[in-house]
Each structure stands twice: as C-alpha cells, then as structure tokens.
Amino acid sequence: MRTSKVAISIEHKLLARLDRLVKSHVFPSRSKIVQDAVREKLARLDHSRLARECAKLDSSFEQAIAEEGFSEEIEQWPEY
C-alpha cells in the first residue's frame, strides 16, 4: 500500500502515551498508531453516517417495497 508522509501537531502527554505503547511493543511505530487511529475514526464516521441515513427511512414503506410482488411469486415457489 502506498503511503504519504504528513506532519501533525500533538499534545506532549498524548505523544508520551503513544511512545509508551511503541516501547512496550503494542504498536511497531508512532506512524502505525496514527494510521490505525485514523482508520478507526473514519470507520466510525462511516458507520454513524449509515445509521443516520437508515434512521431517515420509513420502515413501513420499505417493508411494502420488500414484499411487493411476493404475493404473485409465492405461488410459484416450491413447497417444502
């Protein structure tokens, strides 16, 4: 995977915590910690956006669309 270098500013206390994680081999480097943190934050944002969009749906309308046409097709389904 291609990577790019970026410069960030970070609080001293937070950086000290990151360095302790690297020193104790929880993460291989500062870069890996930041990459994982950004990836997780973006995933949470995507998930919360999906949840917000789903909340906008009218569940009865969606149910009606999902069942539309099943009444005709159900007679063609094999009996189990």
BAVEXSE-154742 format. One record per atom (N, C-alpha, C, O): x, y, z; residue in one letter. Coordinates in steps of 0.02 Angstrom, whole numbers, plus 50000, padded with zeros to 5 digits. Layout:
<lumlums>
XYZA
...
</lumlums>
This chain:
<lumlums>
500424994250000M
500005000050000M
500455006250000M
500935006650038M
500285010949958R
500665017149954R
500515021550014R
499945021950036R
501015024850040T
500915029250096T
501215036050080T
501635036850036T
500995041050118S
501255047850112S
501435050250181S
501125048450231S
501945054450183K
502145057450247K
501725063650259K
501595067550214K
501515064450323V
501165070550344V
501465072750410V
501735068750448V
501415079150423A
501645081750487A
501025083550528A
500565086550502A
501035081650592I
500475083350636I
500735086450700I
501315085450719I
500305090150732S
500465092750798S
500065088750848S
499475087150836S
500385086950903I
500065082750952I
500275084951022I
500845087051033I
499825084451069E
499965086451138E
500525081951167E
500575076051151E
500945084951208H
501515081251237H
501295075151276H
501595069851270H
500765075751316K
500535070051356K
500295064351311K
500415058551325K
499945066151258L
499695061051212L
500285057651176L
500275051551167L
500775061451156L
501355058651124L
501735053951171L
501985048651150L
501775055851234A
502105051551283A
501745044851289A
502055039651296A
501075045051287R
500685038751290R
500815034551229R
500895028451234R
500855037651171L
500995033951109L
501685030751113L
501775024951094L
502165034551137D
502845031951143D
502885026051191D
503265021251179D
502495026251244R
502475020451290R
502195014251255R
502435008751267R
501695015251213L
501415009551176L
501925006651127L
501965000551119L
502315010951096V
502825008551050V
503375005051089V
503604999651069V
503585007951144K
504115004951185K
503914998151213K
504334993651219K
503274997351229S
503044990951256S
502824986151201S
502534980851214S
502964987951139H
502834983651080H
502094982251067H
501924977151037H
501664986751090V
500954986151073V
500854988151000V
500444985350964V
501244993150978F
501254995350908F
501974995750886F
502424996950927F
502104994550822P
502804994750798P
503085001850791P
503695002750793P
502635006850784S
502885013650773S
502335018750787S
501745017050792S
502535024950794R
502055030350801R
501595030650740R
500985031650745R
501905029850681S
501515030150619S
500955025050618S
500395026550598S
501105019050640K
500595013650641K
500025015450688K
499445014150672K
500185018350746I
499665020350793I
499205025550761I
498595024950764I
499505030550729V
499115035950699V
498695033250641V
498115034950634V
498995028950600Q
498625025950544Q
498015022050569Q
497465022750543Q
498125017850620D
497575013850648D
497025018350678D
496435017050670D
497245023550713A
496765028150744A
496335031750691A
495735032450699A
496665034050639V
496295037550585V
495825032650550V
495255034350536V
496065026650537R
495645021550503R
495025019950545R
494465019650519R
495125019050611E
494555017550655E
494065023450659E
493455022350658E
494325029450662K
493885035350665K
493475035950601K
492875037350604K
493795034950544L
493425035350481L
492895029850476L
492345031050450L
493055023950500A
492565018450500A
491965020250544A
491395018850526A
492095023250603R
491545025250647R
491125030650615R
490515030650621R
491445035350581L
491065040550546L
490635037550491L
490055039550483L
490915032850453D
490515029450401D
489925025750432D
489375026050405D
490055022350487H
489525018450520H
488975023150546H
488385021650540H
489175028650577S
488675033250604S
488285036650548S
487695038150556S
488615037950492R
488265040850434R
487745035850408R
487185037750393R
487935029550404L
487475024350382L
486885023950429L
486305023450407L
487005024250494A
486475023950543A
486005029950536A
485395029250541A
486295035850524R
485875041850515R
485435041250453R
484855043050454R
485725038650399E
485345037750337E
484795032550346E
484245033350321E
484945027150381C
484445021950394C
483875024650437C
483305022650428C
484035029050484A
483515031850527A
483025036150488A
482455037250511A
483235038550430K
482785042650389K
482275038450351K
481775041050326K
482395031950347L
481955027550308L
481285026650343L
481245026450404L
480765026050303D
480095024550328D
480035016950327D
479985013850274D
480045013750386S
480075006450389S
479465003150358S
479524997850327S
478875006050365S
478275002950335S
478315003350259S
478114998650224S
478565008850232F
478645009550160F
479165004650134F
479055001350083F
479725004050169E
480254999350149E
479994992150152E
480164988150108E
479594990450202Q
479304983850208Q
478844982450149Q
478864977050119Q
478434987450131A
477974986650075A
478354985550010A
478154981349969A
478884989150000I
479294988249939I
479604981349939I
479624978049887I
479854979049996A
480174972550000A
479684966849984A
479864961849954A
479064967750005E
478554962549995E
478184963249929E
477794958849911E
478294968649893E
477944969949831E
478074964249781E
478654962549768E
477564961549755G
477634956249706G
477694949349735G
477634944449698G
477804948549800F
477864941949830F
477214938049827F
477214931949822F
476654941549831S
476014938049832S
475914934049767S
475634928649768S
476144936749711E
476084933149648E
476624927749642E
476474922349617E
477214929249664E
477774924549656E
477724918649705E
477974913249689E
477424919549761I
477434914349813I
477084907949788I
477254902449810I
476614908649743E
476274902649716E
476744898549673E
476634892549664E
477264901749646Q
477734898349602Q
478294895049641Q
478674891049613Q
478354896549705W
478894893749745W
478744886449761W
478164884549771W
479254882249764P
479134875149781P
478924874449855P
479134878349898P
478504869549866E
478274868249935E
478794863949971E
479054859249942E
478924865650033Y
479414861750073Y
479074858050127Y
479394854450165Y
</lumlums>
